[in-house]
Amino acid sequence: MNAPTEHPRWCDRKTCDRLGVHASRVLPVNTGRTEETVLDVALVQSWLPASEPQLSMTVIDGVDFEQVLMSLGQGRVLAHRLRQLLDDAKGGAK
Ligand SMILES: [Zn+2]
């Protein structure tokens, strides 16, 4: 597939050219502490016409890694659910 002539505003052209999909800069989920897993998130979108942006979450656990793609709608619900769980976690013992 030929590279597109137009790119989403969030597209990082170097990554886009390298991967063959529109891709944003990668945002690390970094707490500043040593964690069991390394997470990062980014936006990706196929070069196919009429494709929609998706959220990419990459989980690196030692030598294993997994990429999960989700729709923006799922990402919004996930953000809400995470806030709910984080609020629950503040509650302490019952
Ligand atoms: Zn692009």
PDB file of the backbone (N, CA, C, O) and the ligand in Angstrom, with CONECT records:
HET     ZN  A 101       1
ATOM      1  N   MET A   1       0.851  -1.191   0.000  1.00  0.00           N
ATOM      2  CA  MET A   1       0.000   0.000   0.000  1.00  0.00           C
ATOM      3  C   MET A   1       0.888   1.243   0.000  1.00  0.00           C
ATOM      4  O   MET A   1       1.860   1.328   0.751  1.00  0.00           O
ATOM      5  N   ASN A   2       0.546   2.181  -0.837  1.00  0.00           N
ATOM      6  CA  ASN A   2       1.301   3.439  -0.890  1.00  0.00           C
ATOM      7  C   ASN A   2       1.042   4.261   0.360  1.00  0.00           C
ATOM      8  O   ASN A   2      -0.050   4.231   0.927  1.00  0.00           O
ATOM      9  N   ALA A   3       2.061   4.994   0.778  1.00  0.00           N
ATOM     10  CA  ALA A   3       1.892   5.867   1.944  1.00  0.00           C
ATOM     11  C   ALA A   3       0.842   6.930   1.631  1.00  0.00           C
ATOM     12  O   ALA A   3       0.806   7.469   0.525  1.00  0.00           O
ATOM     13  N   PRO A   4      -0.008   7.226   2.607  1.00  0.00           N
ATOM     14  CA  PRO A   4      -1.047   8.231   2.376  1.00  0.00           C
ATOM     15  C   PRO A   4      -0.442   9.626   2.254  1.00  0.00           C
ATOM     16  O   PRO A   4       0.661   9.888   2.733  1.00  0.00           O
ATOM     17  N   THR A   5      -1.183  10.504   1.606  1.00  0.00           N
ATOM     18  CA  THR A   5      -0.712  11.886   1.465  1.00  0.00           C
ATOM     19  C   THR A   5      -1.169  12.748   2.638  1.00  0.00           C
ATOM     20  O   THR A   5      -0.604  13.811   2.893  1.00  0.00           O
ATOM     21  N   GLU A   6      -2.207  12.279   3.356  1.00  0.00           N
ATOM     22  CA  GLU A   6      -2.668  13.026   4.522  1.00  0.00           C
ATOM     23  C   GLU A   6      -2.546  12.153   5.763  1.00  0.00           C
ATOM     24  O   GLU A   6      -2.711  10.935   5.700  1.00  0.00           O
ATOM     25  N   HIS A   7      -2.260  12.787   6.876  1.00  0.00           N
ATOM     26  CA  HIS A   7      -2.071  12.070   8.142  1.00  0.00           C
ATOM     27  C   HIS A   7      -2.887  12.752   9.227  1.00  0.00           C
ATOM     28  O   HIS A   7      -3.082  13.967   9.178  1.00  0.00           O
ATOM     29  N   PRO A   8      -3.373  11.986  10.217  1.00  0.00           N
ATOM     30  CA  PRO A   8      -4.046  12.614  11.348  1.00  0.00           C
ATOM     31  C   PRO A   8      -3.098  13.585  12.056  1.00  0.00           C
ATOM     32  O   PRO A   8      -1.877  13.433  12.006  1.00  0.00           O
ATOM     33  N   ARG A   9      -3.680  14.573  12.705  1.00  0.00           N
ATOM     34  CA  ARG A   9      -2.884  15.593  13.401  1.00  0.00           C
ATOM     35  C   ARG A   9      -1.911  14.960  14.400  1.00  0.00           C
ATOM     36  O   ARG A   9      -0.813  15.478  14.609  1.00  0.00           O
ATOM     37  N   TRP A  10      -2.309  13.849  15.012  1.00  0.00           N
ATOM     38  CA  TRP A  10      -1.511  13.225  16.072  1.00  0.00           C
ATOM     39  C   TRP A  10      -0.443  12.277  15.520  1.00  0.00           C
ATOM     40  O   TRP A  10       0.343  11.730  16.294  1.00  0.00           O
ATOM     41  N   CYS A  11      -0.397  12.072  14.201  1.00  0.00           N
ATOM     42  CA  CYS A  11       0.499  11.063  13.613  1.00  0.00           C
ATOM     43  C   CYS A  11       1.966  11.505  13.705  1.00  0.00           C
ATOM     44  O   CYS A  11       2.316  12.635  13.364  1.00  0.00           O
ATOM     45  N   ASP A  12       2.789  10.600  14.164  1.00  0.00           N
ATOM     46  CA  ASP A  12       4.245  10.802  14.174  1.00  0.00           C
ATOM     47  C   ASP A  12       4.786  10.208  12.875  1.00  0.00           C
ATOM     48  O   ASP A  12       4.828   8.988  12.713  1.00  0.00           O
ATOM     49  N   ARG A  13       5.195  11.070  11.959  1.00  0.00           N
ATOM     50  CA  ARG A  13       5.498  10.622  10.601  1.00  0.00           C
ATOM     51  C   ARG A  13       6.615   9.581  10.542  1.00  0.00           C
ATOM     52  O   ARG A  13       6.551   8.659   9.730  1.00  0.00           O
ATOM     53  N   LYS A  14       7.620   9.713  11.373  1.00  0.00           N
ATOM     54  CA  LYS A  14       8.715   8.736  11.339  1.00  0.00           C
ATOM     55  C   LYS A  14       8.194   7.345  11.699  1.00  0.00           C
ATOM     56  O   LYS A  14       8.517   6.362  11.033  1.00  0.00           O
ATOM     57  N   THR A  15       7.381   7.271  12.761  1.00  0.00           N
ATOM     58  CA  THR A  15       6.817   5.987  13.182  1.00  0.00           C
ATOM     59  C   THR A  15       5.844   5.476  12.132  1.00  0.00           C
ATOM     60  O   THR A  15       5.814   4.283  11.831  1.00  0.00           O
ATOM     61  N   CYS A  16       5.052   6.376  11.580  1.00  0.00           N
ATOM     62  CA  CYS A  16       4.083   6.019  10.535  1.00  0.00           C
ATOM     63  C   CYS A  16       4.797   5.375   9.344  1.00  0.00           C
ATOM     64  O   CYS A  16       4.391   4.313   8.870  1.00  0.00           O
ATOM     65  N   ASP A  17       5.844   6.013   8.873  1.00  0.00           N
ATOM     66  CA  ASP A  17       6.584   5.481   7.722  1.00  0.00           C
ATOM     67  C   ASP A  17       7.217   4.130   8.049  1.00  0.00           C
ATOM     68  O   ASP A  17       7.260   3.234   7.206  1.00  0.00           O
ATOM     69  N   ARG A  18       7.708   3.994   9.282  1.00  0.00           N
ATOM     70  CA  ARG A  18       8.392   2.753   9.674  1.00  0.00           C
ATOM     71  C   ARG A  18       7.411   1.589   9.829  1.00  0.00           C
ATOM     72  O   ARG A  18       7.706   0.469   9.411  1.00  0.00           O
ATOM     73  N   LEU A  19       6.239   1.852  10.431  1.00  0.00           N
ATOM     74  CA  LEU A  19       5.295   0.777  10.737  1.00  0.00           C
ATOM     75  C   LEU A  19       4.250   0.544   9.641  1.00  0.00           C
ATOM     76  O   LEU A  19       3.646  -0.526   9.581  1.00  0.00           O
ATOM     77  N   GLY A  20       4.039   1.525   8.790  1.00  0.00           N
ATOM     78  CA  GLY A  20       3.011   1.374   7.756  1.00  0.00           C
ATOM     79  C   GLY A  20       1.613   1.572   8.293  1.00  0.00           C
ATOM     80  O   GLY A  20       0.647   1.119   7.678  1.00  0.00           O
ATOM     81  N   VAL A  21       1.484   2.232   9.414  1.00  0.00           N
ATOM     82  CA  VAL A  21       0.184   2.652   9.976  1.00  0.00           C
ATOM     83  C   VAL A  21       0.408   4.025  10.615  1.00  0.00           C
ATOM     84  O   VAL A  21       1.510   4.343  11.062  1.00  0.00           O
ATOM     85  N   HIS A  22      -0.645   4.822  10.649  1.00  0.00           N
ATOM     86  CA  HIS A  22      -0.542   6.067  11.394  1.00  0.00           C
ATOM     87  C   HIS A  22      -0.312   5.704  12.863  1.00  0.00           C
ATOM     88  O   HIS A  22      -0.983   4.825  13.403  1.00  0.00           O
ATOM     89  N   ALA A  23       0.614   6.368  13.489  1.00  0.00           N
ATOM     90  CA  ALA A  23       0.916   6.059  14.891  1.00  0.00           C
ATOM     91  C   ALA A  23       1.315   7.344  15.602  1.00  0.00           C
ATOM     92  O   ALA A  23       2.100   8.139  15.087  1.00  0.00           O
ATOM     93  N   SER A  24       0.764   7.530  16.785  1.00  0.00           N
ATOM     94  CA  SER A  24       1.122   8.703  17.590  1.00  0.00           C
ATOM     95  C   SER A  24       2.445   8.440  18.295  1.00  0.00           C
ATOM     96  O   SER A  24       3.010   7.350  18.205  1.00  0.00           O
ATOM     97  N   ARG A  25       2.919   9.445  18.988  1.00  0.00           N
ATOM     98  CA  ARG A  25       4.053   9.194  19.876  1.00  0.00           C
ATOM     99  C   ARG A  25       3.573   8.225  20.957  1.00  0.00           C
ATOM    100  O   ARG A  25       2.391   8.192  21.299  1.00  0.00           O
ATOM    101  N   VAL A  26       4.497   7.451  21.479  1.00  0.00           N
ATOM    102  CA  VAL A  26       4.169   6.468  22.508  1.00  0.00           C
ATOM    103  C   VAL A  26       4.241   7.142  23.876  1.00  0.00           C
ATOM    104  O   VAL A  26       5.238   7.781  24.213  1.00  0.00           O
ATOM    105  N   LEU A  27       3.185   6.992  24.651  1.00  0.00           N
ATOM    106  CA  LEU A  27       3.154   7.577  25.991  1.00  0.00           C
ATOM    107  C   LEU A  27       3.394   6.478  27.021  1.00  0.00           C
ATOM    108  O   LEU A  27       2.578   5.566  27.151  1.00  0.00           O
ATOM    109  N   PRO A  28       4.502   6.553  27.753  1.00  0.00           N
ATOM    110  CA  PRO A  28       4.756   5.536  28.766  1.00  0.00           C
ATOM    111  C   PRO A  28       3.810   5.700  29.955  1.00  0.00           C
ATOM    112  O   PRO A  28       3.473   6.820  30.339  1.00  0.00           O
ATOM    113  N   VAL A  29       3.387   4.575  30.531  1.00  0.00           N
ATOM    114  CA  VAL A  29       2.601   4.598  31.769  1.00  0.00           C
ATOM    115  C   VAL A  29       3.627   4.410  32.887  1.00  0.00           C
ATOM    116  O   VAL A  29       3.837   3.310  33.399  1.00  0.00           O
ATOM    117  N   ASN A  30       4.247   5.513  33.235  1.00  0.00           N
ATOM    118  CA  ASN A  30       5.422   5.491  34.102  1.00  0.00           C
ATOM    119  C   ASN A  30       5.076   6.120  35.446  1.00  0.00           C
ATOM    120  O   ASN A  30       4.649   7.273  35.505  1.00  0.00           O
ATOM    121  N   THR A  31       5.259   5.368  36.512  1.00  0.00           N
ATOM    122  CA  THR A  31       4.957   5.891  37.844  1.00  0.00           C
ATOM    123  C   THR A  31       6.196   6.475  38.517  1.00  0.00           C
ATOM    124  O   THR A  31       6.096   7.069  39.591  1.00  0.00           O
ATOM    125  N   GLY A  32       7.353   6.312  37.896  1.00  0.00           N
ATOM    126  CA  GLY A  32       8.584   6.758  38.527  1.00  0.00           C
ATOM    127  C   GLY A  32       9.130   5.730  39.514  1.00  0.00           C
ATOM    128  O   GLY A  32      10.143   5.970  40.172  1.00  0.00           O
ATOM    129  N   ARG A  33       8.456   4.586  39.614  1.00  0.00           N
ATOM    130  CA  ARG A  33       8.907   3.509  40.500  1.00  0.00           C
ATOM    131  C   ARG A  33       9.139   2.261  39.660  1.00  0.00           C
ATOM    132  O   ARG A  33       8.662   2.176  38.528  1.00  0.00           O
ATOM    133  N   THR A  34       9.859   1.304  40.199  1.00  0.00           N
ATOM    134  CA  THR A  34      10.030   0.028  39.517  1.00  0.00           C
ATOM    135  C   THR A  34       8.728  -0.755  39.619  1.00  0.00           C
ATOM    136  O   THR A  34       8.203  -0.954  40.715  1.00  0.00           O
ATOM    137  N   GLU A  35       8.209  -1.197  38.480  1.00  0.00           N
ATOM    138  CA  GLU A  35       6.953  -1.937  38.440  1.00  0.00           C
ATOM    139  C   GLU A  35       7.196  -3.327  37.852  1.00  0.00           C
ATOM    140  O   GLU A  35       8.226  -3.566  37.222  1.00  0.00           O
ATOM    141  N   GLU A  36       6.240  -4.250  38.059  1.00  0.00           N
ATOM    142  CA  GLU A  36       6.385  -5.608  37.532  1.00  0.00           C
ATOM    143  C   GLU A  36       6.280  -5.642  36.013  1.00  0.00           C
ATOM    144  O   GLU A  36       6.891  -6.494  35.368  1.00  0.00           O
ATOM    145  N   THR A  37       5.518  -4.732  35.446  1.00  0.00           N
ATOM    146  CA  THR A  37       5.338  -4.682  34.000  1.00  0.00           C
ATOM    147  C   THR A  37       5.613  -3.269  33.503  1.00  0.00           C
ATOM    148  O   THR A  37       5.543  -2.294  34.252  1.00  0.00           O
ATOM    149  N   VAL A  38       5.924  -3.197  32.225  1.00  0.00           N
ATOM    150  CA  VAL A  38       6.106  -1.892  31.572  1.00  0.00           C
ATOM    151  C   VAL A  38       4.926  -1.693  30.633  1.00  0.00           C
ATOM    152  O   VAL A  38       4.640  -2.556  29.802  1.00  0.00           O
ATOM    153  N   LEU A  39       4.246  -0.574  30.758  1.00  0.00           N
ATOM    154  CA  LEU A  39       3.077  -0.280  29.928  1.00  0.00           C
ATOM    155  C   LEU A  39       3.321   0.981  29.123  1.00  0.00           C
ATOM    156  O   LEU A  39       3.973   1.919  29.580  1.00  0.00           O
ATOM    157  N   ASP A  40       2.783   0.978  27.915  1.00  0.00           N
ATOM    158  CA  ASP A  40       2.692   2.241  27.196  1.00  0.00           C
ATOM    159  C   ASP A  40       1.442   2.243  26.335  1.00  0.00           C
ATOM    160  O   ASP A  40       0.878   1.195  26.017  1.00  0.00           O
ATOM    161  N   VAL A  41       1.026   3.437  25.968  1.00  0.00           N
ATOM    162  CA  VAL A  41      -0.197   3.605  25.184  1.00  0.00           C
ATOM    163  C   VAL A  41       0.089   4.540  24.011  1.00  0.00           C
ATOM    164  O   VAL A  41       0.971   5.396  24.075  1.00  0.00           O
ATOM    165  N   ALA A  42      -0.677   4.355  22.945  1.00  0.00           N
ATOM    166  CA  ALA A  42      -0.519   5.188  21.750  1.00  0.00           C
ATOM    167  C   ALA A  42      -1.798   5.107  20.921  1.00  0.00           C
ATOM    168  O   ALA A  42      -2.639   4.235  21.136  1.00  0.00           O
ATOM    169  N   LEU A  43      -1.924   6.009  19.993  1.00  0.00           N
ATOM    170  CA  LEU A  43      -2.990   5.943  18.993  1.00  0.00           C
ATOM    171  C   LEU A  43      -2.418   5.320  17.727  1.00  0.00           C
ATOM    172  O   LEU A  43      -1.283   5.609  17.347  1.00  0.00           O
ATOM    173  N   VAL A  44      -3.199   4.467  17.077  1.00  0.00           N
ATOM    174  CA  VAL A  44      -2.816   3.904  15.785  1.00  0.00           C
ATOM    175  C   VAL A  44      -4.032   3.938  14.868  1.00  0.00           C
ATOM    176  O   VAL A  44      -5.175   3.956  15.323  1.00  0.00           O
ATOM    177  N   GLN A  45      -3.761   3.947  13.578  1.00  0.00           N
ATOM    178  CA  GLN A  45      -4.857   3.930  12.601  1.00  0.00           C
ATOM    179  C   GLN A  45      -4.333   3.380  11.295  1.00  0.00           C
ATOM    180  O   GLN A  45      -3.293   3.811  10.796  1.00  0.00           O
ATOM    181  N   SER A  46      -5.057   2.431  10.749  1.00  0.00           N
ATOM    182  CA  SER A  46      -4.679   1.849   9.463  1.00  0.00           C
ATOM    183  C   SER A  46      -4.634   2.931   8.389  1.00  0.00           C
ATOM    184  O   SER A  46      -5.300   3.961   8.495  1.00  0.00           O
ATOM    185  N   TRP A  47      -3.829   2.675   7.348  1.00  0.00           N
ATOM    186  CA  TRP A  47      -3.804   3.586   6.205  1.00  0.00           C
ATOM    187  C   TRP A  47      -5.026   3.390   5.310  1.00  0.00           C
ATOM    188  O   TRP A  47      -5.260   4.194   4.407  1.00  0.00           O
ATOM    189  N   LEU A  48      -5.809   2.334   5.546  1.00  0.00           N
ATOM    190  CA  LEU A  48      -6.973   2.085   4.696  1.00  0.00           C
ATOM    191  C   LEU A  48      -7.961   3.246   4.808  1.00  0.00           C
ATOM    192  O   LEU A  48      -8.162   3.777   5.900  1.00  0.00           O
ATOM    193  N   PRO A  49      -8.572   3.644   3.707  1.00  0.00           N
ATOM    194  CA  PRO A  49      -9.557   4.721   3.761  1.00  0.00           C
ATOM    195  C   PRO A  49     -10.697   4.355   4.714  1.00  0.00           C
ATOM    196  O   PRO A  49     -11.065   3.187   4.839  1.00  0.00           O
ATOM    197  N   ALA A  50     -11.236   5.352   5.370  1.00  0.00           N
ATOM    198  CA  ALA A  50     -12.385   5.201   6.273  1.00  0.00           C
ATOM    199  C   ALA A  50     -12.052   4.411   7.544  1.00  0.00           C
ATOM    200  O   ALA A  50     -12.954   4.055   8.303  1.00  0.00           O
ATOM    201  N   SER A  51     -10.772   4.136   7.780  1.00  0.00           N
ATOM    202  CA  SER A  51     -10.430   3.450   9.030  1.00  0.00           C
ATOM    203  C   SER A  51     -10.541   4.434  10.195  1.00  0.00           C
ATOM    204  O   SER A  51     -10.447   5.648  10.012  1.00  0.00           O
ATOM    205  N   GLU A  52     -10.740   3.894  11.378  1.00  0.00           N
ATOM    206  CA  GLU A  52     -10.897   4.709  12.584  1.00  0.00           C
ATOM    207  C   GLU A  52      -9.646   4.592  13.446  1.00  0.00           C
ATOM    208  O   GLU A  52      -8.977   3.559  13.422  1.00  0.00           O
ATOM    209  N   PRO A  53      -9.321   5.627  14.203  1.00  0.00           N
ATOM    210  CA  PRO A  53      -8.213   5.504  15.151  1.00  0.00           C
ATOM    211  C   PRO A  53      -8.537   4.456  16.224  1.00  0.00           C
ATOM    212  O   PRO A  53      -9.698   4.261  16.582  1.00  0.00           O
ATOM    213  N   GLN A  54      -7.518   3.800  16.719  1.00  0.00           N
ATOM    214  CA  GLN A  54      -7.656   2.861  17.825  1.00  0.00           C
ATOM    215  C   GLN A  54      -6.619   3.210  18.884  1.00  0.00           C
ATOM    216  O   GLN A  54      -5.609   3.855  18.602  1.00  0.00           O
ATOM    217  N   LEU A  55      -6.889   2.776  20.088  1.00  0.00           N
ATOM    218  CA  LEU A  55      -5.914   2.904  21.162  1.00  0.00           C
ATOM    219  C   LEU A  55      -5.106   1.620  21.227  1.00  0.00           C
ATOM    220  O   LEU A  55      -5.658   0.522  21.157  1.00  0.00           O
ATOM    221  N   SER A  56      -3.817   1.762  21.357  1.00  0.00           N
ATOM    222  CA  SER A  56      -2.917   0.622  21.502  1.00  0.00           C
ATOM    223  C   SER A  56      -2.324   0.667  22.900  1.00  0.00           C
ATOM    224  O   SER A  56      -1.780   1.687  23.322  1.00  0.00           O
ATOM    225  N   MET A  57      -2.431  -0.443  23.612  1.00  0.00           N
ATOM    226  CA  MET A  57      -1.779  -0.558  24.915  1.00  0.00           C
ATOM    227  C   MET A  57      -0.814  -1.728  24.835  1.00  0.00           C
ATOM    228  O   MET A  57      -1.218  -2.851  24.535  1.00  0.00           O
ATOM    229  N   THR A  58       0.444  -1.473  25.096  1.00  0.00           N
ATOM    230  CA  THR A  58       1.462  -2.518  25.057  1.00  0.00           C
ATOM    231  C   THR A  58       1.907  -2.835  26.474  1.00  0.00           C
ATOM    232  O   THR A  58       2.210  -1.941  27.264  1.00  0.00           O
ATOM    233  N   VAL A  59       1.940  -4.120  26.777  1.00  0.00           N
ATOM    234  CA  VAL A  59       2.362  -4.582  28.085  1.00  0.00           C
ATOM    235  C   VAL A  59       3.616  -5.425  27.899  1.00  0.00           C
ATOM    236  O   VAL A  59       3.603  -6.416  27.168  1.00  0.00           O
ATOM    237  N   ILE A  60       4.685  -5.033  28.555  1.00  0.00           N
ATOM    238  CA  ILE A  60       5.934  -5.791  28.488  1.00  0.00           C
ATOM    239  C   ILE A  60       6.172  -6.393  29.864  1.00  0.00           C
ATOM    240  O   ILE A  60       6.281  -5.685  30.865  1.00  0.00           O
ATOM    241  N   ASP A  61       6.250  -7.717  29.886  1.00  0.00           N
ATOM    242  CA  ASP A  61       6.433  -8.446  31.143  1.00  0.00           C
ATOM    243  C   ASP A  61       7.673  -9.321  30.959  1.00  0.00           C
ATOM    244  O   ASP A  61       7.582 -10.443  30.462  1.00  0.00           O
ATOM    245  N   GLY A  62       8.811  -8.804  31.358  1.00  0.00           N
ATOM    246  CA  GLY A  62      10.064  -9.532  31.132  1.00  0.00           C
ATOM    247  C   GLY A  62      10.364  -9.555  29.649  1.00  0.00           C
ATOM    248  O   GLY A  62      10.525  -8.503  29.030  1.00  0.00           O
ATOM    249  N   VAL A  63      10.442 -10.772  29.059  1.00  0.00           N
ATOM    250  CA  VAL A  63      10.729 -10.870  27.627  1.00  0.00           C
ATOM    251  C   VAL A  63       9.446 -10.968  26.803  1.00  0.00           C
ATOM    252  O   VAL A  63       9.482 -10.854  25.578  1.00  0.00           O
ATOM    253  N   ASP A  64       8.300 -11.181  27.483  1.00  0.00           N
ATOM    254  CA  ASP A  64       7.021 -11.286  26.781  1.00  0.00           C
ATOM    255  C   ASP A  64       6.404  -9.901  26.607  1.00  0.00           C
ATOM    256  O   ASP A  64       6.514  -9.038  27.478  1.00  0.00           O
ATOM    257  N   PHE A  65       5.761  -9.714  25.474  1.00  0.00           N
ATOM    258  CA  PHE A  65       4.986  -8.483  25.340  1.00  0.00           C
ATOM    259  C   PHE A  65       3.705  -8.759  24.585  1.00  0.00           C
ATOM    260  O   PHE A  65       3.630  -9.668  23.759  1.00  0.00           O
ATOM    261  N   GLU A  66       2.721  -7.972  24.878  1.00  0.00           N
ATOM    262  CA  GLU A  66       1.403  -8.127  24.272  1.00  0.00           C
ATOM    263  C   GLU A  66       0.873  -6.752  23.921  1.00  0.00           C
ATOM    264  O   GLU A  66       0.988  -5.811  24.706  1.00  0.00           O
ATOM    265  N   GLN A  67       0.291  -6.642  22.735  1.00  0.00           N
ATOM    266  CA  GLN A  67      -0.349  -5.395  22.338  1.00  0.00           C
ATOM    267  C   GLN A  67      -1.853  -5.620  22.296  1.00  0.00           C
ATOM    268  O   GLN A  67      -2.329  -6.576  21.685  1.00  0.00           O
ATOM    269  N   VAL A  68      -2.593  -4.738  22.946  1.00  0.00           N
ATOM    270  CA  VAL A  68      -4.048  -4.779  22.934  1.00  0.00           C
ATOM    271  C   VAL A  68      -4.540  -3.546  22.190  1.00  0.00           C
ATOM    272  O   VAL A  68      -4.164  -2.419  22.516  1.00  0.00           O
ATOM    273  N   LEU A  69      -5.386  -3.772  21.185  1.00  0.00           N
ATOM    274  CA  LEU A  69      -5.991  -2.658  20.459  1.00  0.00           C
ATOM    275  C   LEU A  69      -7.434  -2.524  20.902  1.00  0.00           C
ATOM    276  O   LEU A  69      -8.132  -3.524  21.075  1.00  0.00           O
ATOM    277  N   MET A  70      -7.878  -1.306  21.082  1.00  0.00           N
ATOM    278  CA  MET A  70      -9.280  -1.078  21.459  1.00  0.00           C
ATOM    279  C   MET A  70      -9.803   0.156  20.747  1.00  0.00           C
ATOM    280  O   MET A  70      -9.042   1.042  20.357  1.00  0.00           O
ATOM    281  N   SER A  71     -11.113   0.194  20.589  1.00  0.00           N
ATOM    282  CA  SER A  71     -11.735   1.362  19.971  1.00  0.00           C
ATOM    283  C   SER A  71     -11.631   2.549  20.927  1.00  0.00           C
ATOM    284  O   SER A  71     -11.366   2.380  22.117  1.00  0.00           O
ATOM    285  N   LEU A  72     -11.840   3.741  20.393  1.00  0.00           N
ATOM    286  CA  LEU A  72     -11.823   4.921  21.261  1.00  0.00           C
ATOM    287  C   LEU A  72     -12.940   4.828  22.287  1.00  0.00           C
ATOM    288  O   LEU A  72     -12.780   5.272  23.424  1.00  0.00           O
ATOM    289  N   GLY A  73     -14.077   4.251  21.891  1.00  0.00           N
ATOM    290  CA  GLY A  73     -15.185   4.077  22.841  1.00  0.00           C
ATOM    291  C   GLY A  73     -14.781   3.166  23.994  1.00  0.00           C
ATOM    292  O   GLY A  73     -15.057   3.466  25.155  1.00  0.00           O
ATOM    293  N   GLN A  74     -14.135   2.068  23.677  1.00  0.00           N
ATOM    294  CA  GLN A  74     -13.659   1.175  24.745  1.00  0.00           C
ATOM    295  C   GLN A  74     -12.641   1.897  25.624  1.00  0.00           C
ATOM    296  O   GLN A  74     -12.620   1.711  26.841  1.00  0.00           O
ATOM    297  N   GLY A  75     -11.811   2.708  25.010  1.00  0.00           N
ATOM    298  CA  GLY A  75     -10.818   3.461  25.779  1.00  0.00           C
ATOM    299  C   GLY A  75     -11.481   4.424  26.761  1.00  0.00           C
ATOM    300  O   GLY A  75     -11.030   4.575  27.897  1.00  0.00           O
ATOM    301  N   ARG A  76     -12.563   5.078  26.308  1.00  0.00           N
ATOM    302  CA  ARG A  76     -13.275   5.999  27.204  1.00  0.00           C
ATOM    303  C   ARG A  76     -13.876   5.234  28.385  1.00  0.00           C
ATOM    304  O   ARG A  76     -13.782   5.674  29.531  1.00  0.00           O
ATOM    305  N   VAL A  77     -14.491   4.092  28.096  1.00  0.00           N
ATOM    306  CA  VAL A  77     -15.085   3.294  29.174  1.00  0.00           C
ATOM    307  C   VAL A  77     -13.984   2.758  30.088  1.00  0.00           C
ATOM    308  O   VAL A  77     -14.141   2.743  31.309  1.00  0.00           O
ATOM    309  N   LEU A  78     -12.874   2.321  29.498  1.00  0.00           N
ATOM    310  CA  LEU A  78     -11.758   1.823  30.307  1.00  0.00           C
ATOM    311  C   LEU A  78     -11.256   2.924  31.246  1.00  0.00           C
ATOM    312  O   LEU A  78     -11.003   2.665  32.423  1.00  0.00           O
ATOM    313  N   ALA A  79     -11.111   4.143  30.733  1.00  0.00           N
ATOM    314  CA  ALA A  79     -10.649   5.257  31.579  1.00  0.00           C
ATOM    315  C   ALA A  79     -11.622   5.460  32.742  1.00  0.00           C
ATOM    316  O   ALA A  79     -11.197   5.675  33.877  1.00  0.00           O
ATOM    317  N   HIS A  80     -12.919   5.392  32.461  1.00  0.00           N
ATOM    318  CA  HIS A  80     -13.931   5.550  33.505  1.00  0.00           C
ATOM    319  C   HIS A  80     -13.840   4.414  34.531  1.00  0.00           C
ATOM    320  O   HIS A  80     -13.876   4.645  35.739  1.00  0.00           O
ATOM    321  N   ARG A  81     -13.723   3.189  34.022  1.00  0.00           N
ATOM    322  CA  ARG A  81     -13.643   2.028  34.932  1.00  0.00           C
ATOM    323  C   ARG A  81     -12.378   2.102  35.804  1.00  0.00           C
ATOM    324  O   ARG A  81     -12.412   1.775  36.990  1.00  0.00           O
ATOM    325  N   LEU A  82     -11.289   2.527  35.209  1.00  0.00           N
ATOM    326  CA  LEU A  82     -10.060   2.648  35.995  1.00  0.00           C
ATOM    327  C   LEU A  82     -10.238   3.685  37.100  1.00  0.00           C
ATOM    328  O   LEU A  82      -9.789   3.482  38.228  1.00  0.00           O
ATOM    329  N   ARG A  83     -10.904   4.812  36.768  1.00  0.00           N
ATOM    330  CA  ARG A  83     -11.153   5.821  37.812  1.00  0.00           C
ATOM    331  C   ARG A  83     -12.012   5.240  38.929  1.00  0.00           C
ATOM    332  O   ARG A  83     -11.759   5.482  40.110  1.00  0.00           O
ATOM    333  N   GLN A  84     -13.045   4.459  38.538  1.00  0.00           N
ATOM    334  CA  GLN A  84     -13.900   3.827  39.553  1.00  0.00           C
ATOM    335  C   GLN A  84     -13.071   2.924  40.468  1.00  0.00           C
ATOM    336  O   GLN A  84     -13.190   2.986  41.692  1.00  0.00           O
ATOM    337  N   LEU A  85     -12.237   2.093  39.861  1.00  0.00           N
ATOM    338  CA  LEU A  85     -11.450   1.141  40.661  1.00  0.00           C
ATOM    339  C   LEU A  85     -10.416   1.864  41.523  1.00  0.00           C
ATOM    340  O   LEU A  85     -10.163   1.471  42.661  1.00  0.00           O
ATOM    341  N   LEU A  86      -9.824   2.922  40.973  1.00  0.00           N
ATOM    342  CA  LEU A  86      -8.858   3.687  41.764  1.00  0.00           C
ATOM    343  C   LEU A  86      -9.553   4.359  42.949  1.00  0.00           C
ATOM    344  O   LEU A  86      -8.995   4.427  44.044  1.00  0.00           O
ATOM    345  N   ASP A  87     -10.764   4.851  42.727  1.00  0.00           N
ATOM    346  CA  ASP A  87     -11.528   5.426  43.848  1.00  0.00           C
ATOM    347  C   ASP A  87     -11.858   4.353  44.875  1.00  0.00           C
ATOM    348  O   ASP A  87     -11.753   4.586  46.080  1.00  0.00           O
ATOM    349  N   ASP A  88     -12.263   3.158  44.392  1.00  0.00           N
ATOM    350  CA  ASP A  88     -12.554   2.036  45.296  1.00  0.00           C
ATOM    351  C   ASP A  88     -11.314   1.675  46.118  1.00  0.00           C
ATOM    352  O   ASP A  88     -11.416   1.397  47.313  1.00  0.00           O
ATOM    353  N   ALA A  89     -10.157   1.682  45.480  1.00  0.00           N
ATOM    354  CA  ALA A  89      -8.916   1.276  46.150  1.00  0.00           C
ATOM    355  C   ALA A  89      -8.547   2.245  47.277  1.00  0.00           C
ATOM    356  O   ALA A  89      -7.846   1.872  48.219  1.00  0.00           O
ATOM    357  N   LYS A  90      -9.021   3.485  47.175  1.00  0.00           N
ATOM    358  CA  LYS A  90      -8.725   4.479  48.229  1.00  0.00           C
ATOM    359  C   LYS A  90      -9.522   4.199  49.487  1.00  0.00           C
ATOM    360  O   LYS A  90      -9.201   4.708  50.562  1.00  0.00           O
ATOM    361  N   GLY A  91     -10.592   3.364  49.348  1.00  0.00           N
ATOM    362  CA  GLY A  91     -11.550   3.191  50.432  1.00  0.00           C
ATOM    363  C   GLY A  91     -11.019   2.507  51.665  1.00  0.00           C
ATOM    364  O   GLY A  91     -11.572   2.702  52.748  1.00  0.00           O
ATOM    365  N   GLY A  92      -9.969   1.711  51.553  1.00  0.00           N
ATOM    366  CA  GLY A  92      -9.461   0.984  52.696  1.00  0.00           C
ATOM    367  C   GLY A  92     -10.330  -0.219  53.037  1.00  0.00           C
ATOM    368  O   GLY A  92     -11.107  -0.679  52.200  1.00  0.00           O
ATOM    369  N   ALA A  93     -10.205  -0.734  54.262  1.00  0.00           N
ATOM    370  CA  ALA A  93     -10.905  -1.939  54.684  1.00  0.00           C
ATOM    371  C   ALA A  93     -12.387  -1.665  54.925  1.00  0.00           C
ATOM    372  O   ALA A  93     -12.777  -0.543  55.246  1.00  0.00           O
ATOM    373  N   LYS A  94     -13.207  -2.706  54.768  1.00  0.00           N
ATOM    374  CA  LYS A  94     -14.645  -2.590  54.964  1.00  0.00           C
ATOM    375  C   LYS A  94     -14.996  -2.888  56.405  1.00  0.00           C
ATOM    376  O   LYS A  94     -16.169  -2.844  56.776  1.00  0.00           O
TER     377      LYS A  94
HETATM  378 ZN    ZN A 101       0.570   8.832   9.338  1.00  0.00          ZN2+
END
